[in-house]
Amino acid sequence: MMTETEIKRYLQEKYCDNGNCNREWAYFENFRNATGYVSNVVRYADAIVVGLWERNSGIIVYEIKSSRSDFINDVKQFGDKHREALRVCTQFYYICDHGLIQPDEVPEIAGLQWVSSSGRISTKKVAMQTPLKDIPFSMFRSFARQSGMVVNYGDVPLKFLDKEISQKEFRDMVDKEVLKITANTIEKKVREEIQRRELLCEKKIREHTDFMLALKRICGGGYYTEDWDSQENYDVALKVVREAKESINIDKMIEDAVNDIERAVSILKNVG
């Protein structure tokens, strides 16, 4: 048989997030209808849930039952025992272990929910919906005392695309979209840069290949040969090497080639 403590834990899981009430509901346990001990009529509700948005506005009262005898006694004094809760709630539910209470056993105004062994809460009878009512100040004071909340302006609601959300939820949504757009932009830039560098590499490889072929043709297959018999050939070879050095970013190779050509020219001049 499921205990009252276990049922409260499952209610907390339904309406709260990691022990803290989420942004849609305020959850209260063992709720008194007034503060202090001077009230002539002090009533308790096992759990009260207050909807915090326009779309779920309402006050749901839960009466937890873990035995049939307790439930039967409760129903006998239903109107008197729950008078204060019924004054303000928009729905009243009995909640119990699976199958402990049957839908036709609860009062007409009340609903019934079962809790399975896995903690799943299912509605077996929908509670009668009543209009929102004015809350007595003594009960309002009890809500305020038990909540003890510090106002978080990040939770102040705003309307976006005809939907009511908090400012924090809106900022989180914007941040998520910005991150997605940024990631897509960066990926696009990276792809463009990779493509640009690939094209540049292909161009440099072609220029280098053309340069080496031209140099071999001028040099007769080598950097120095006795077939070089004119200053014109020397000047052309040096021009090709120097132009290649300016256009191709392969400095070491180009410098070595220039040095070889200049040494060959110097040797030929001395021989001549």
Residue frames relative to the residue before (quaternion, step in Angstrom):
aa qw qx qy qz dx dy dz
M 1.0000 0.0000 0.0000 0.0000 0.00 0.00 0.00
M 0.4159 -0.7232 0.4973 0.2381 3.59 -0.83 0.98
T 0.3799 -0.7421 0.5107 0.2102 3.58 -0.90 0.95
E 0.6666 -0.4864 0.3821 0.4160 3.55 -1.33 0.27
T 0.6335 0.5434 -0.3272 0.4432 3.59 1.00 -0.84
E 0.6583 0.5069 -0.3074 0.4639 3.58 0.96 -0.86
I 0.6522 0.5057 -0.3209 0.4647 3.59 0.97 -0.85
K 0.6278 0.5267 -0.3352 0.4649 3.60 1.02 -0.76
R 0.6311 0.5363 -0.3389 0.4464 3.56 1.00 -0.78
Y 0.6758 0.4798 -0.2988 0.4731 3.59 0.98 -0.80
L 0.6059 0.5280 -0.3530 0.4791 3.59 1.12 -0.58
Q 0.6217 0.5372 -0.3313 0.4639 3.58 1.02 -0.81
E 0.6608 0.5091 -0.3077 0.4577 3.56 0.94 -0.90
K 0.6535 0.5221 -0.3130 0.4498 3.59 1.08 -0.72
Y 0.8169 0.2904 -0.1172 0.4843 3.55 0.85 -0.99
C 0.7475 0.3430 -0.2011 0.5321 3.58 1.22 -0.23
D 0.3108 -0.7332 0.5809 0.1686 3.52 -1.32 0.43
N 0.8359 -0.1225 0.0329 0.5340 3.60 -0.51 1.23
G 0.7484 -0.4065 0.2204 0.4755 3.55 0.95 0.86
N 0.7013 0.3919 -0.2692 0.5312 3.59 1.21 -0.20
C 0.5209 -0.6464 0.4440 0.3372 3.55 -0.89 0.89
N 0.4141 -0.7184 0.4960 0.2577 3.55 -0.90 0.89
R 0.7142 -0.4929 0.3016 0.3949 3.54 -1.31 0.02
E 0.6653 0.5145 -0.3131 0.4412 3.60 1.20 -0.18
W 0.8064 0.1829 -0.0645 0.5587 3.58 1.12 -0.63
A 0.2050 -0.6996 0.6607 0.1789 3.54 -1.31 0.47
Y 0.1457 -0.8219 0.5504 0.0196 3.57 -0.68 1.13
F 0.0328 -0.7967 0.6028 -0.0283 3.59 -0.84 1.03
E 0.1633 -0.7734 0.6057 0.0913 3.58 -1.07 0.81
N 0.8383 0.1257 -0.1176 0.5173 3.56 -1.24 0.63
F 0.1675 0.8461 -0.4842 0.1470 3.52 0.99 0.94
R 0.2413 -0.7568 0.5938 0.1283 3.57 -0.88 1.02
N 0.4907 -0.6881 0.4529 0.2838 3.56 -1.05 0.71
A 0.7801 0.1331 -0.0990 0.6033 3.59 1.28 -0.04
T 0.4511 -0.6564 0.5241 0.3014 3.54 -1.30 0.32
G 0.7595 0.3671 -0.2685 0.4651 3.54 -1.28 0.38
Y 0.4527 -0.6875 0.5093 0.2511 3.55 -1.35 -0.14
V 0.4774 0.6737 -0.4341 0.3602 3.57 1.16 0.65
S 0.5256 0.6474 -0.4156 0.3632 3.56 1.25 -0.27
N 0.4677 -0.6823 0.4913 0.2728 3.54 -1.02 0.82
V 0.7741 0.2207 -0.1198 0.5811 3.56 1.14 -0.64
V 0.0273 0.7921 -0.6067 0.0613 3.60 -0.33 1.24
R 0.0128 -0.7987 0.6000 -0.0423 3.53 -0.66 1.17
Y 0.2486 -0.7615 0.5834 0.1341 3.53 -1.21 0.61
A 0.1475 -0.7244 0.6603 0.1326 3.52 -1.25 0.55
D 0.5222 -0.6523 0.4387 0.3306 3.58 -0.88 0.92
A 0.7824 -0.1185 0.0909 0.6046 3.57 1.02 -0.82
I 0.0746 -0.7644 0.6393 0.0385 3.53 -1.14 0.75
V 0.1145 -0.7822 0.6111 0.0389 3.55 -0.97 0.94
V 0.1343 -0.7911 0.5950 0.0462 3.57 -0.84 1.03
G 0.3463 -0.7297 0.5519 0.2077 3.58 -0.79 1.01
L 0.2916 -0.8133 0.4896 0.1173 3.57 -0.78 1.06
W 0.7054 0.4106 -0.2647 0.5136 3.60 1.24 -0.09
E 0.6544 -0.5047 0.3815 0.4141 3.54 -1.26 0.31
R 0.6746 0.5256 -0.2990 0.4234 3.57 0.99 -0.84
N 0.7893 0.2332 -0.1464 0.5488 3.64 1.13 -0.46
S 0.2421 0.8054 -0.5136 0.1702 3.56 1.20 0.48
G 0.4498 0.6517 -0.5095 0.3368 3.51 -0.84 1.06
I 0.2896 -0.7250 0.5959 0.1883 3.56 -1.32 0.22
I 0.1090 -0.8022 0.5867 0.0193 3.56 -0.60 1.19
V 0.1687 -0.7758 0.6028 0.0794 3.56 -0.82 1.03
Y 0.1491 -0.7843 0.5987 0.0645 3.58 -0.96 0.95
E 0.1103 -0.7400 0.6605 0.0620 3.52 -1.03 0.92
I 0.2196 -0.8111 0.5351 0.0869 3.56 -0.50 1.24
K 0.0484 -0.7993 0.5989 -0.0018 3.57 -0.90 0.97
S 0.1083 -0.8048 0.5826 0.0343 3.54 -0.88 1.02
S 0.7609 0.2112 -0.1835 0.5855 3.61 1.28 0.14
R 0.5639 -0.6203 0.4268 0.3393 3.57 -1.12 0.64
S 0.6297 0.5463 -0.3457 0.4307 3.59 0.97 -0.78
D 0.6362 0.5139 -0.3227 0.4765 3.57 1.03 -0.81
F 0.6525 0.5153 -0.3168 0.4564 3.58 0.96 -0.84
I 0.6588 0.5182 -0.3151 0.4452 3.60 0.88 -0.94
N 0.6593 0.4951 -0.3035 0.4776 3.58 0.96 -0.85
D 0.6374 0.5397 -0.3256 0.4432 3.57 1.04 -0.79
V 0.6604 0.5146 -0.3122 0.4490 3.58 0.92 -0.92
K 0.6220 0.5680 -0.3427 0.4160 3.60 1.03 -0.77
Q 0.7815 0.2460 -0.1372 0.5567 3.58 1.09 -0.68
F 0.1619 0.8527 -0.4850 0.1069 3.55 1.27 0.54
G 0.7160 0.4802 -0.2780 0.4236 3.60 0.66 -1.08
D 0.7053 0.4462 -0.2625 0.4843 3.57 0.98 -0.82
K 0.6877 0.5074 -0.2981 0.4251 3.58 0.79 -1.01
H 0.7938 0.2960 -0.1409 0.5123 3.57 0.92 -0.90
R 0.2502 0.8136 -0.4959 0.1718 3.56 1.25 0.38
E 0.6880 0.4836 -0.2935 0.4546 3.61 0.84 -0.95
A 0.6562 0.5028 -0.3149 0.4663 3.59 0.98 -0.81
L 0.6748 0.4997 -0.2956 0.4556 3.56 0.96 -0.88
R 0.5595 0.6100 -0.3855 0.4077 3.60 1.21 -0.43
V 0.8121 0.2875 -0.1183 0.4939 3.58 1.01 -0.78
C 0.6430 0.5629 -0.3517 0.3821 3.63 1.03 -0.61
T 0.3757 -0.6928 0.5645 0.2454 3.52 -1.30 0.42
Q 0.7792 0.0691 -0.0712 0.6189 3.61 1.28 -0.29
F 0.1401 -0.7728 0.6152 0.0683 3.56 -1.09 0.76
Y 0.0376 -0.8151 0.5777 -0.0212 3.59 -0.81 1.06
Y 0.2662 -0.6449 0.6837 0.2140 3.46 -1.31 0.63
I 0.0447 -0.7826 0.6206 0.0204 3.56 -1.04 0.80
C 0.0722 0.8167 -0.5582 0.1270 3.57 -0.81 1.01
D 0.6867 -0.4192 0.3849 0.4523 3.53 -1.39 -0.05
H 0.6703 -0.5311 0.3481 0.3841 3.54 -1.17 0.69
G 0.8624 0.1424 -0.1200 0.4708 3.57 -0.80 1.12
L 0.4731 0.6963 -0.4447 0.3061 3.61 1.21 -0.18
I 0.7773 0.1478 -0.0626 0.6083 3.60 1.02 -0.84
Q 0.3133 -0.7475 0.5582 0.1775 3.58 -1.07 0.75
P 0.6409 -0.5750 0.3435 0.3750 3.60 -1.04 0.71
D 0.7033 0.4724 -0.2868 0.4472 3.61 0.95 -0.78
E 0.5999 0.5781 -0.3585 0.4211 3.60 1.27 -0.01
V 0.6358 0.5343 -0.3415 0.4400 3.61 1.16 -0.41
P 0.6243 -0.5372 0.3968 0.4052 3.62 -1.14 0.49
E 0.6769 -0.5353 0.3259 0.3860 3.56 -1.16 0.62
I 0.7025 0.4773 -0.2762 0.4499 3.58 0.91 -0.87
A 0.6739 0.5317 -0.2857 0.4261 3.58 1.16 -0.62
G 0.3118 -0.7095 0.5974 0.2062 3.51 -1.33 0.47
L 0.2741 -0.7569 0.5710 0.1611 3.56 -1.30 0.15
Q 0.0266 -0.7770 0.6290 -0.0044 3.54 -1.00 0.93
W 0.2431 -0.7507 0.6013 0.1254 3.52 -1.12 0.84
V 0.2295 -0.7377 0.6182 0.1450 3.54 -1.25 0.60
S 0.3176 -0.7573 0.5417 0.1792 3.57 -0.71 1.09
S 0.6910 -0.4791 0.3443 0.4176 3.56 -1.30 0.23
S 0.6721 0.4772 -0.2935 0.4841 3.60 1.19 -0.49
G 0.6003 -0.5941 0.3543 0.4015 3.59 1.27 -0.04
R 0.4819 0.6653 -0.4439 0.3579 3.58 1.25 0.04
I 0.2279 -0.7747 0.5798 0.1085 3.55 -0.86 1.05
S 0.0144 -0.8017 0.5967 -0.0309 3.58 -0.73 1.08
T 0.3904 -0.7211 0.5305 0.2150 3.54 -1.09 0.80
K 0.1920 -0.7986 0.5646 0.0817 3.56 -0.69 1.13
K 0.7687 0.0301 -0.0423 0.6375 3.54 1.26 -0.43
V 0.3621 -0.7388 0.5279 0.2107 3.57 -0.78 1.05
A 0.4450 -0.7001 0.4938 0.2607 3.56 -0.88 0.99
M 0.5633 -0.5818 0.4631 0.3601 3.54 -1.17 0.57
Q 0.3296 -0.7456 0.5509 0.1787 3.56 -0.88 0.99
T 0.0612 -0.7927 0.6064 0.0086 3.57 -0.78 1.07
P 0.6019 -0.5892 0.3848 0.3775 3.61 -1.10 0.56
L 0.5822 -0.5467 0.4626 0.3850 3.53 -1.28 0.39
K 0.1690 -0.7961 0.5775 0.0652 3.54 -1.00 0.89
D 0.6057 -0.5142 0.4413 0.4171 3.54 -1.31 0.17
I 0.3170 -0.7512 0.5515 0.1763 3.56 -0.94 0.92
P 0.4732 -0.6599 0.4951 0.3089 3.63 -0.82 0.89
F 0.5857 -0.6158 0.3892 0.3555 3.56 -0.98 0.81
S 0.6142 0.5566 -0.3588 0.4293 3.61 1.01 -0.69
M 0.6759 0.4607 -0.2906 0.4964 3.58 1.05 -0.75
F 0.6012 0.5445 -0.3533 0.4662 3.59 1.06 -0.72
R 0.6394 0.5261 -0.3165 0.4628 3.56 1.00 -0.88
S 0.6417 0.5199 -0.3203 0.4640 3.59 1.04 -0.74
F 0.6129 0.5296 -0.3384 0.4790 3.59 1.06 -0.77
A 0.6832 0.5024 -0.2906 0.4432 3.56 0.85 -1.02
R 0.6696 0.5050 -0.3062 0.4503 3.56 0.92 -0.84
Q 0.7103 0.4629 -0.2725 0.4549 3.56 0.87 -0.93
S 0.6412 0.5227 -0.3431 0.4449 3.59 1.05 -0.62
G 0.0311 -0.8495 0.5252 0.0401 3.59 0.93 -0.90
M 0.3277 0.7890 -0.4673 0.2273 3.59 1.12 0.61
V 0.2981 -0.6787 0.6371 0.2111 3.52 -1.26 0.61
V 0.4868 -0.6832 0.4508 0.3051 3.57 -0.79 0.97
N 0.1160 -0.7672 0.6295 0.0415 3.53 -0.87 1.04
Y 0.3184 -0.7921 0.4855 0.1883 3.57 -0.28 1.24
G 0.5359 0.6052 -0.4122 0.4202 3.59 1.24 -0.17
D 0.6911 0.4525 -0.2745 0.4922 3.57 1.25 -0.37
V 0.4287 0.6828 -0.4833 0.3412 3.59 1.26 0.06
P 0.4201 -0.7551 0.4383 0.2476 3.62 -0.66 1.04
L 0.0377 -0.7475 0.6606 0.0581 3.52 -1.29 0.46
K 0.4341 -0.6929 0.5126 0.2623 3.55 -1.24 0.39
F 0.0515 0.7847 -0.6119 0.0848 3.56 -0.84 1.04
L 0.8309 -0.0667 -0.0127 0.5523 3.58 -0.65 1.18
D 0.6686 -0.5376 0.2746 0.4343 3.55 0.96 1.04
K 0.6222 0.4876 -0.3598 0.4956 3.56 1.17 0.57
E 0.3665 -0.7350 0.5303 0.2106 3.56 -0.95 0.90
I 0.1195 0.7777 -0.6058 0.1179 3.56 -0.66 1.15
S 0.5419 -0.6072 0.4582 0.3574 3.57 -1.24 0.32
Q 0.6437 -0.5184 0.3891 0.4069 3.54 -1.27 0.39
K 0.6358 0.5288 -0.3388 0.4487 3.60 0.99 -0.77
E 0.6461 0.5084 -0.3210 0.4702 3.59 0.97 -0.85
F 0.6384 0.5198 -0.3256 0.4651 3.58 1.04 -0.77
R 0.6618 0.4991 -0.3084 0.4667 3.59 0.94 -0.89
D 0.6362 0.5245 -0.3304 0.4594 3.58 0.99 -0.82
M 0.6463 0.5195 -0.3131 0.4630 3.57 1.02 -0.85
V 0.6564 0.5005 -0.3056 0.4746 3.59 0.98 -0.88
D 0.6489 0.5216 -0.3191 0.4528 3.59 0.92 -0.91
K 0.6405 0.5297 -0.3213 0.4538 3.57 1.00 -0.83
E 0.6699 0.4898 -0.2967 0.4725 3.59 0.96 -0.89
V 0.6331 0.5315 -0.3293 0.4564 3.58 1.02 -0.84
L 0.6490 0.5147 -0.3165 0.4623 3.58 0.96 -0.88
K 0.6536 0.5136 -0.3152 0.4580 3.57 0.98 -0.86
I 0.6655 0.4920 -0.3002 0.4743 3.59 0.92 -0.92
T 0.6438 0.5264 -0.3174 0.4558 3.58 0.98 -0.88
A 0.6551 0.5132 -0.3114 0.4587 3.57 0.93 -0.91
N 0.6583 0.5006 -0.3092 0.4695 3.59 0.96 -0.86
T 0.6483 0.5206 -0.3142 0.4582 3.59 1.01 -0.85
I 0.6585 0.5032 -0.3079 0.4673 3.57 0.92 -0.91
E 0.6460 0.5201 -0.3213 0.4571 3.58 0.94 -0.89
K 0.6494 0.5111 -0.3143 0.4671 3.59 0.99 -0.85
K 0.6542 0.5111 -0.3113 0.4625 3.58 0.95 -0.89
V 0.6430 0.5216 -0.3219 0.4592 3.58 0.98 -0.85
R 0.6532 0.5064 -0.3176 0.4648 3.59 0.92 -0.90
E 0.6571 0.5091 -0.3106 0.4610 3.60 0.94 -0.87
E 0.6692 0.4958 -0.3058 0.4613 3.58 0.96 -0.85
I 0.6251 0.5256 -0.3365 0.4687 3.58 1.02 -0.78
Q 0.6607 0.5054 -0.3041 0.4643 3.58 0.93 -0.90
R 0.6463 0.5216 -0.3194 0.4562 3.58 0.98 -0.85
R 0.6833 0.4784 -0.2897 0.4693 3.57 0.93 -0.87
E 0.6142 0.5357 -0.3540 0.4588 3.59 1.04 -0.67
L 0.6579 0.4959 -0.3055 0.4773 3.60 0.95 -0.85
L 0.6449 0.5207 -0.3203 0.4587 3.58 1.00 -0.81
C 0.6448 0.5146 -0.3178 0.4674 3.57 0.98 -0.84
E 0.6409 0.5173 -0.3245 0.4651 3.59 0.95 -0.86
K 0.6498 0.5177 -0.3144 0.4592 3.57 0.98 -0.86
K 0.6727 0.4978 -0.3007 0.4574 3.58 0.90 -0.91
I 0.6293 0.5288 -0.3367 0.4594 3.56 1.03 -0.79
R 0.6493 0.5044 -0.3181 0.4720 3.60 0.96 -0.85
E 0.6611 0.5020 -0.3150 0.4601 3.61 0.91 -0.88
H 0.6541 0.5131 -0.3159 0.4572 3.57 0.95 -0.82
T 0.6511 0.5140 -0.3101 0.4644 3.56 0.98 -0.89
D 0.6547 0.5053 -0.3081 0.4702 3.59 0.94 -0.90
F 0.6487 0.5256 -0.3175 0.4496 3.56 0.97 -0.83
M 0.6763 0.4944 -0.3037 0.4539 3.59 0.87 -0.91
L 0.6423 0.5123 -0.3266 0.4673 3.57 1.03 -0.77
A 0.6564 0.5043 -0.3104 0.4674 3.59 0.96 -0.87
L 0.6527 0.5201 -0.3138 0.4528 3.56 0.96 -0.85
K 0.6583 0.5021 -0.3164 0.4631 3.59 0.96 -0.81
R 0.6300 0.5268 -0.3429 0.4560 3.57 1.04 -0.77
I 0.6719 0.4958 -0.3054 0.4577 3.59 0.91 -0.85
C 0.7493 0.4067 -0.2103 0.4785 3.55 0.95 -0.92
G 0.4754 -0.6860 0.4409 0.3301 3.59 1.23 0.04
G 0.7460 -0.3867 0.2190 0.4959 3.57 1.06 0.64
G 0.7905 0.1595 -0.1156 0.5799 3.62 1.21 -0.09
Y 0.6341 -0.5467 0.3816 0.3917 3.56 -1.26 0.09
Y 0.8015 0.1159 -0.0673 0.5828 3.65 1.14 -0.45
T 0.1461 0.7686 -0.6101 0.1255 3.55 -0.91 0.95
E 0.5747 -0.6098 0.4267 0.3401 3.57 -1.15 0.62
D 0.5463 0.6227 -0.4002 0.3920 3.61 1.30 -0.26
W 0.5578 0.5711 -0.4152 0.4362 3.59 1.25 -0.24
D 0.0972 0.8481 -0.5085 0.1130 3.57 -0.03 1.22
S 0.7497 0.3266 -0.2414 0.5224 3.57 1.18 0.31
Q 0.5896 -0.5756 0.4405 0.3565 3.56 -1.23 0.59
E 0.5790 0.6048 -0.3717 0.4011 3.58 1.14 -0.65
N 0.6510 0.5095 -0.3139 0.4670 3.57 0.95 -0.85
Y 0.6342 0.5269 -0.3291 0.4603 3.57 1.02 -0.81
D 0.6752 0.5077 -0.2926 0.4480 3.57 0.86 -0.98
V 0.6469 0.5156 -0.3206 0.4614 3.60 0.99 -0.83
A 0.6526 0.5204 -0.3140 0.4524 3.56 0.95 -0.91
L 0.6688 0.4922 -0.3023 0.4682 3.58 0.93 -0.90
K 0.6328 0.5424 -0.3275 0.4450 3.60 1.01 -0.83
V 0.6533 0.5121 -0.3101 0.4635 3.57 0.96 -0.94
V 0.6644 0.5107 -0.3058 0.4518 3.55 0.91 -0.93
R 0.6998 0.4762 -0.2800 0.4529 3.58 0.87 -0.97
E 0.6349 0.5094 -0.3331 0.4759 3.61 1.03 -0.70
A 0.6431 0.5161 -0.3210 0.4658 3.55 1.03 -0.80
K 0.6249 0.5524 -0.3309 0.4414 3.56 1.03 -0.80
E 0.6769 0.4897 -0.2874 0.4684 3.57 1.04 -0.79
S 0.7590 0.4096 -0.2095 0.4606 3.60 0.98 -0.81
I 0.7451 0.3476 -0.2004 0.5327 3.60 1.17 -0.46
N 0.3116 -0.7745 0.5276 0.1570 3.54 -0.75 1.04
I 0.4355 0.6249 -0.5147 0.3937 3.57 0.63 1.20
D 0.1340 -0.8854 0.4384 0.0769 3.52 0.77 1.18
K 0.6885 0.4998 -0.3157 0.4200 3.57 0.72 -0.97
M 0.6685 0.4979 -0.3059 0.4601 3.55 0.87 -0.92
I 0.6664 0.5055 -0.3057 0.4549 3.57 0.93 -0.89
E 0.6433 0.5270 -0.3254 0.4501 3.59 0.95 -0.88
D 0.6409 0.5145 -0.3250 0.4680 3.56 0.99 -0.84
A 0.6568 0.5106 -0.3156 0.4564 3.60 0.93 -0.85
V 0.6433 0.5152 -0.3216 0.4662 3.61 0.95 -0.85
N 0.6569 0.5129 -0.3124 0.4559 3.57 0.91 -0.90
D 0.6439 0.5205 -0.3238 0.4579 3.60 0.97 -0.82
I 0.6642 0.5002 -0.3070 0.4629 3.59 0.91 -0.91
E 0.6732 0.4973 -0.3033 0.4556 3.58 0.90 -0.93
R 0.6359 0.5061 -0.3402 0.4730 3.62 1.00 -0.70
A 0.6412 0.5219 -0.3296 0.4559 3.57 1.02 -0.82
V 0.6443 0.5159 -0.3177 0.4667 3.61 0.98 -0.85
S 0.6549 0.5170 -0.3174 0.4506 3.58 0.96 -0.86
I 0.6501 0.5101 -0.3222 0.4619 3.57 0.97 -0.85
L 0.6610 0.5123 -0.3139 0.4495 3.61 0.90 -0.89
K 0.6472 0.5181 -0.3314 0.4503 3.59 0.96 -0.78
N 0.6630 0.4993 -0.3072 0.4656 3.52 0.99 -0.86
V 0.6361 0.5160 -0.3307 0.4687 3.59 1.04 -0.73
G 0.6561 0.5167 -0.3076 0.4560 3.53 0.99 -0.90
